Amino acid sequence: MVRALATAQVQSVREITKKADIKKANKKITIFVLAFFISLIVLFISYNIYTYYLENKYEFKENESGIDFYSKELPIKEGLGQILDKQNILMSVNIYEKDINKTLEITEVVILLNSILVSKNKNVITQINIVDSKENILNCTTNKGDIYTNETISKEECTEIINNSEATIFFDLPDETRETSIVYLYPFSNRIEIRSKNRDQLFISVYLILKSKYSDLEKTLLEIEEIKKIIGEKISSDINSSNPSN
């Protein structure tokens, strides 16, 4: 009888321990679920606060082709027109040091901007800034407004070019973590900032910027393509004529 009682006591202790373990596990699950939903609520509130902040910080807002445009001092079209009216334009691009091999993602946009602006008789300086994780410039490569120049210069020189620019079109590598693609306009500072979610939207953003200023953009693009075709055929012909095997 004593043995039976001892066994019953052991079983009772085990059951109590088991129930306690289950209770602890349920408590942990409950805390995890609560923490998860609280995190979602915080993210939702943060996003809405950020959106509200943007809408109130910038007096003017438009959306075209999925791209949000924000402008501080002037309506979007007027602001773009004022900035692109400047004769000397700096195209400034930030690339993180760790992403230095991803320049192909912005090559088409750089070519598009250069081609159109130069065709409109603008003086364009292209500057590719290599930056650290806090977007501090480490150094940069620039053409200094000369298509035959490609020079790497110090961060001090890079910053000087930016500070002395008459107008600036800035963008960085596309980032899929962004909620949306946004173009920020600062007309009184003559600065455009493009923050894109992906490469296609970066290209669309630049196209819309140029289209707002130049109504004959498609015609100009066709003319540029025709010139590129003629140059390509000329180079190919020269190579073939200089090759004895042909």
TORKOL-4160 file (C-alpha; in steps of 0.2 Angstrom, whole numbers, padded with zeros to 4 digits, m for minus):
246
<pt num="1" X="0000" Y="0000" Z="0000"/>
<pt num="2" X="0014" Y="0012" Z="0004"/>
<pt num="3" X="0022" Y="0008" Z="m0013"/>
<pt num="4" X="0006" Y="0011" Z="m0022"/>
<pt num="5" X="0004" Y="0028" Z="m0012"/>
<pt num="6" X="0022" Y="0033" Z="m0017"/>
<pt num="7" X="0019" Y="0028" Z="m0035"/>
<pt num="8" X="0003" Y="0039" Z="m0035"/>
<pt num="9" X="0013" Y="0053" Z="m0028"/>
<pt num="10" X="0026" Y="0052" Z="m0041"/>
<pt num="11" X="0013" Y="0052" Z="m0055"/>
<pt num="12" X="0005" Y="0067" Z="m0047"/>
<pt num="13" X="0021" Y="0076" Z="m0047"/>
<pt num="14" X="0024" Y="0071" Z="m0065"/>
<pt num="15" X="0007" Y="0077" Z="m0070"/>
<pt num="16" X="0009" Y="0093" Z="m0060"/>
<pt num="17" X="0026" Y="0096" Z="m0069"/>
<pt num="18" X="0019" Y="0092" Z="m0086"/>
<pt num="19" X="0005" Y="0104" Z="m0083"/>
<pt num="20" X="0017" Y="0117" Z="m0078"/>
<pt num="21" X="0028" Y="0114" Z="m0093"/>
<pt num="22" X="0012" Y="0115" Z="m0105"/>
<pt num="23" X="0007" Y="0131" Z="m0096"/>
<pt num="24" X="0024" Y="0139" Z="m0099"/>
<pt num="25" X="0024" Y="0134" Z="m0117"/>
<pt num="26" X="0007" Y="0141" Z="m0119"/>
<pt num="27" X="0013" Y="0157" Z="m0111"/>
<pt num="28" X="0028" Y="0158" Z="m0122"/>
<pt num="29" X="0016" Y="0155" Z="m0138"/>
<pt num="30" X="0004" Y="0169" Z="m0131"/>
<pt num="31" X="0018" Y="0181" Z="m0129"/>
<pt num="32" X="0026" Y="0177" Z="m0146"/>
<pt num="33" X="0009" Y="0180" Z="m0154"/>
<pt num="34" X="0006" Y="0196" Z="m0145"/>
<pt num="35" X="0023" Y="0202" Z="m0149"/>
<pt num="36" X="0020" Y="0198" Z="m0168"/>
<pt num="37" X="0004" Y="0207" Z="m0169"/>
<pt num="38" X="0011" Y="0222" Z="m0159"/>
<pt num="39" X="0025" Y="0223" Z="m0171"/>
<pt num="40" X="0013" Y="0223" Z="m0186"/>
<pt num="41" X="0003" Y="0237" Z="m0177"/>
<pt num="42" X="0019" Y="0247" Z="m0174"/>
<pt num="43" X="0024" Y="0245" Z="m0192"/>
<pt num="44" X="0007" Y="0250" Z="m0199"/>
<pt num="45" X="0007" Y="0265" Z="m0187"/>
<pt num="46" X="0024" Y="0270" Z="m0192"/>
<pt num="47" X="0021" Y="0269" Z="m0211"/>
<pt num="48" X="0005" Y="0280" Z="m0209"/>
<pt num="49" X="0015" Y="0292" Z="m0199"/>
<pt num="50" X="0029" Y="0293" Z="m0212"/>
<pt num="51" X="0016" Y="0295" Z="m0226"/>
<pt num="52" X="0007" Y="0309" Z="m0216"/>
<pt num="53" X="0024" Y="0317" Z="m0213"/>
<pt num="54" X="0028" Y="0316" Z="m0232"/>
<pt num="55" X="0012" Y="0323" Z="m0237"/>
<pt num="56" X="0013" Y="0338" Z="m0225"/>
<pt num="57" X="0032" Y="0341" Z="m0228"/>
<pt num="58" X="0029" Y="0343" Z="m0247"/>
<pt num="59" X="0016" Y="0355" Z="m0252"/>
<pt num="60" X="0013" Y="0346" Z="m0269"/>
<pt num="61" X="0010" Y="0328" Z="m0273"/>
<pt num="62" X="0006" Y="0318" Z="m0289"/>
<pt num="63" X="0007" Y="0300" Z="m0295"/>
<pt num="64" X="0010" Y="0295" Z="m0313"/>
<pt num="65" X="0013" Y="0278" Z="m0319"/>
<pt num="66" X="0016" Y="0271" Z="m0301"/>
<pt num="67" X="0029" Y="0284" Z="m0297"/>
<pt num="68" X="0025" Y="0297" Z="m0283"/>
<pt num="69" X="0031" Y="0315" Z="m0285"/>
<pt num="70" X="0034" Y="0326" Z="m0270"/>
<pt num="71" X="0038" Y="0345" Z="m0272"/>
<pt num="72" X="0042" Y="0357" Z="m0258"/>
<pt num="73" X="0040" Y="0375" Z="m0266"/>
<pt num="74" X="0032" Y="0373" Z="m0283"/>
<pt num="75" X="0019" Y="0362" Z="m0292"/>
<pt num="76" X="0027" Y="0347" Z="m0299"/>
<pt num="77" X="0028" Y="0352" Z="m0318"/>
<pt num="78" X="0033" Y="0369" Z="m0314"/>
<pt num="79" X="0047" Y="0363" Z="m0302"/>
<pt num="80" X="0054" Y="0351" Z="m0314"/>
<pt num="81" X="0054" Y="0365" Z="m0328"/>
<pt num="82" X="0063" Y="0377" Z="m0317"/>
<pt num="83" X="0076" Y="0364" Z="m0312"/>
<pt num="84" X="0079" Y="0358" Z="m0330"/>
<pt num="85" X="0080" Y="0376" Z="m0336"/>
<pt num="86" X="0097" Y="0377" Z="m0329"/>
<pt num="87" X="0111" Y="0377" Z="m0341"/>
<pt num="88" X="0124" Y="0367" Z="m0331"/>
<pt num="89" X="0117" Y="0350" Z="m0323"/>
<pt num="90" X="0126" Y="0338" Z="m0312"/>
<pt num="91" X="0120" Y="0320" Z="m0313"/>
<pt num="92" X="0125" Y="0313" Z="m0296"/>
<pt num="93" X="0124" Y="0294" Z="m0292"/>
<pt num="94" X="0127" Y="0286" Z="m0276"/>
<pt num="95" X="0133" Y="0268" Z="m0275"/>
<pt num="96" X="0137" Y="0259" Z="m0259"/>
<pt num="97" X="0155" Y="0252" Z="m0258"/>
<pt num="98" X="0148" Y="0234" Z="m0257"/>
<pt num="99" X="0138" Y="0237" Z="m0272"/>
<pt num="100" X="0152" Y="0243" Z="m0283"/>
<pt num="101" X="0149" Y="0229" Z="m0296"/>
<pt num="102" X="0131" Y="0233" Z="m0298"/>
<pt num="103" X="0134" Y="0249" Z="m0309"/>
<pt num="104" X="0125" Y="0240" Z="m0324"/>
<pt num="105" X="0108" Y="0243" Z="m0315"/>
<pt num="106" X="0110" Y="0262" Z="m0318"/>
<pt num="107" X="0120" Y="0262" Z="m0334"/>
<pt num="108" X="0104" Y="0264" Z="m0346"/>
<pt num="109" X="0098" Y="0279" Z="m0335"/>
<pt num="110" X="0115" Y="0288" Z="m0336"/>
<pt num="111" X="0115" Y="0286" Z="m0355"/>
<pt num="112" X="0097" Y="0292" Z="m0357"/>
<pt num="113" X="0100" Y="0307" Z="m0346"/>
<pt num="114" X="0116" Y="0312" Z="m0354"/>
<pt num="115" X="0110" Y="0309" Z="m0372"/>
<pt num="116" X="0094" Y="0319" Z="m0370"/>
<pt num="117" X="0101" Y="0334" Z="m0360"/>
<pt num="118" X="0117" Y="0335" Z="m0371"/>
<pt num="119" X="0105" Y="0335" Z="m0386"/>
<pt num="120" X="0096" Y="0350" Z="m0378"/>
<pt num="121" X="0113" Y="0359" Z="m0377"/>
<pt num="122" X="0115" Y="0357" Z="m0358"/>
<pt num="123" X="0132" Y="0355" Z="m0350"/>
<pt num="124" X="0131" Y="0339" Z="m0340"/>
<pt num="125" X="0143" Y="0333" Z="m0327"/>
<pt num="126" X="0142" Y="0314" Z="m0323"/>
<pt num="127" X="0148" Y="0309" Z="m0306"/>
<pt num="128" X="0147" Y="0292" Z="m0298"/>
<pt num="129" X="0150" Y="0293" Z="m0279"/>
<pt num="130" X="0156" Y="0278" Z="m0269"/>
<pt num="131" X="0148" Y="0279" Z="m0252"/>
<pt num="132" X="0149" Y="0270" Z="m0236"/>
<pt num="133" X="0134" Y="0263" Z="m0226"/>
<pt num="134" X="0129" Y="0280" Z="m0220"/>
<pt num="135" X="0131" Y="0288" Z="m0237"/>
<pt num="136" X="0147" Y="0297" Z="m0234"/>
<pt num="137" X="0156" Y="0300" Z="m0250"/>
<pt num="138" X="0173" Y="0290" Z="m0250"/>
<pt num="139" X="0178" Y="0295" Z="m0267"/>
<pt num="140" X="0170" Y="0297" Z="m0284"/>
<pt num="141" X="0172" Y="0295" Z="m0303"/>
<pt num="142" X="0168" Y="0310" Z="m0314"/>
<pt num="143" X="0169" Y="0316" Z="m0332"/>
<pt num="144" X="0170" Y="0334" Z="m0326"/>
<pt num="145" X="0158" Y="0338" Z="m0341"/>
<pt num="146" X="0170" Y="0331" Z="m0354"/>
<pt num="147" X="0164" Y="0315" Z="m0362"/>
<pt num="148" X="0183" Y="0310" Z="m0365"/>
<pt num="149" X="0187" Y="0312" Z="m0347"/>
<pt num="150" X="0185" Y="0298" Z="m0333"/>
<pt num="151" X="0194" Y="0303" Z="m0317"/>
<pt num="152" X="0193" Y="0297" Z="m0300"/>
<pt num="153" X="0195" Y="0311" Z="m0287"/>
<pt num="154" X="0195" Y="0313" Z="m0268"/>
<pt num="155" X="0179" Y="0315" Z="m0257"/>
<pt num="156" X="0183" Y="0333" Z="m0255"/>
<pt num="157" X="0183" Y="0337" Z="m0273"/>
<pt num="158" X="0168" Y="0326" Z="m0276"/>
<pt num="159" X="0159" Y="0337" Z="m0262"/>
<pt num="160" X="0165" Y="0353" Z="m0270"/>
<pt num="161" X="0157" Y="0348" Z="m0287"/>
<pt num="162" X="0141" Y="0344" Z="m0278"/>
<pt num="163" X="0140" Y="0360" Z="m0268"/>
<pt num="164" X="0145" Y="0371" Z="m0283"/>
<pt num="165" X="0132" Y="0363" Z="m0295"/>
<pt num="166" X="0119" Y="0374" Z="m0303"/>
<pt num="167" X="0106" Y="0360" Z="m0304"/>
<pt num="168" X="0107" Y="0342" Z="m0298"/>
<pt num="169" X="0098" Y="0326" Z="m0303"/>
<pt num="170" X="0102" Y="0313" Z="m0290"/>
<pt num="171" X="0098" Y="0295" Z="m0289"/>
<pt num="172" X="0105" Y="0279" Z="m0281"/>
<pt num="173" X="0104" Y="0260" Z="m0285"/>
<pt num="174" X="0086" Y="0253" Z="m0285"/>
<pt num="175" X="0081" Y="0246" Z="m0268"/>
<pt num="176" X="0067" Y="0232" Z="m0267"/>
<pt num="177" X="0065" Y="0236" Z="m0249"/>
<pt num="178" X="0057" Y="0253" Z="m0253"/>
<pt num="179" X="0038" Y="0254" Z="m0251"/>
<pt num="180" X="0037" Y="0264" Z="m0267"/>
<pt num="181" X="0047" Y="0274" Z="m0280"/>
<pt num="182" X="0047" Y="0292" Z="m0276"/>
<pt num="183" X="0054" Y="0308" Z="m0285"/>
<pt num="184" X="0058" Y="0322" Z="m0273"/>
<pt num="185" X="0059" Y="0340" Z="m0280"/>
<pt num="186" X="0067" Y="0355" Z="m0272"/>
<pt num="187" X="0065" Y="0369" Z="m0285"/>
<pt num="188" X="0073" Y="0383" Z="m0274"/>
<pt num="189" X="0088" Y="0372" Z="m0272"/>
<pt num="190" X="0087" Y="0366" Z="m0290"/>
<pt num="191" X="0088" Y="0348" Z="m0285"/>
<pt num="192" X="0079" Y="0332" Z="m0290"/>
<pt num="193" X="0081" Y="0316" Z="m0280"/>
<pt num="194" X="0075" Y="0299" Z="m0287"/>
<pt num="195" X="0073" Y="0285" Z="m0275"/>
<pt num="196" X="0067" Y="0269" Z="m0285"/>
<pt num="197" X="0061" Y="0252" Z="m0280"/>
<pt num="198" X="0068" Y="0243" Z="m0295"/>
<pt num="199" X="0077" Y="0247" Z="m0311"/>
<pt num="200" X="0061" Y="0248" Z="m0322"/>
<pt num="201" X="0054" Y="0261" Z="m0311"/>
<pt num="202" X="0070" Y="0271" Z="m0310"/>
<pt num="203" X="0070" Y="0272" Z="m0329"/>
<pt num="204" X="0051" Y="0277" Z="m0329"/>
<pt num="205" X="0055" Y="0290" Z="m0316"/>
<pt num="206" X="0069" Y="0298" Z="m0327"/>
<pt num="207" X="0058" Y="0296" Z="m0343"/>
<pt num="208" X="0043" Y="0306" Z="m0334"/>
<pt num="209" X="0055" Y="0319" Z="m0328"/>
<pt num="210" X="0062" Y="0322" Z="m0346"/>
<pt num="211" X="0045" Y="0321" Z="m0354"/>
<pt num="212" X="0038" Y="0334" Z="m0342"/>
<pt num="213" X="0051" Y="0346" Z="m0349"/>
<pt num="214" X="0053" Y="0341" Z="m0367"/>
<pt num="215" X="0037" Y="0337" Z="m0377"/>
<pt num="216" X="0047" Y="0331" Z="m0392"/>
<pt num="217" X="0056" Y="0318" Z="m0381"/>
<pt num="218" X="0051" Y="0303" Z="m0392"/>
<pt num="219" X="0056" Y="0312" Z="m0408"/>
<pt num="220" X="0073" Y="0316" Z="m0399"/>
<pt num="221" X="0075" Y="0298" Z="m0394"/>
<pt num="222" X="0072" Y="0291" Z="m0411"/>
<pt num="223" X="0085" Y="0304" Z="m0418"/>
<pt num="224" X="0098" Y="0298" Z="m0405"/>
<pt num="225" X="0094" Y="0280" Z="m0410"/>
<pt num="226" X="0097" Y="0284" Z="m0428"/>
<pt num="227" X="0113" Y="0292" Z="m0425"/>
<pt num="228" X="0119" Y="0277" Z="m0414"/>
<pt num="229" X="0114" Y="0266" Z="m0428"/>
<pt num="230" X="0124" Y="0276" Z="m0441"/>
<pt num="231" X="0139" Y="0277" Z="m0430"/>
<pt num="232" X="0138" Y="0258" Z="m0426"/>
<pt num="233" X="0137" Y="0254" Z="m0445"/>
<pt num="234" X="0152" Y="0265" Z="m0448"/>
<pt num="235" X="0162" Y="0257" Z="m0435"/>
<pt num="236" X="0158" Y="0240" Z="m0441"/>
<pt num="237" X="0162" Y="0245" Z="m0459"/>
<pt num="238" X="0179" Y="0252" Z="m0454"/>
<pt num="239" X="0183" Y="0236" Z="m0444"/>
<pt num="240" X="0179" Y="0225" Z="m0459"/>
<pt num="241" X="0188" Y="0236" Z="m0471"/>
<pt num="242" X="0204" Y="0236" Z="m0460"/>
<pt num="243" X="0203" Y="0217" Z="m0458"/>
<pt num="244" X="0214" Y="0209" Z="m0472"/>
<pt num="245" X="0205" Y="0192" Z="m0470"/>
<pt num="246" X="0189" Y="0200" Z="m0477"/>
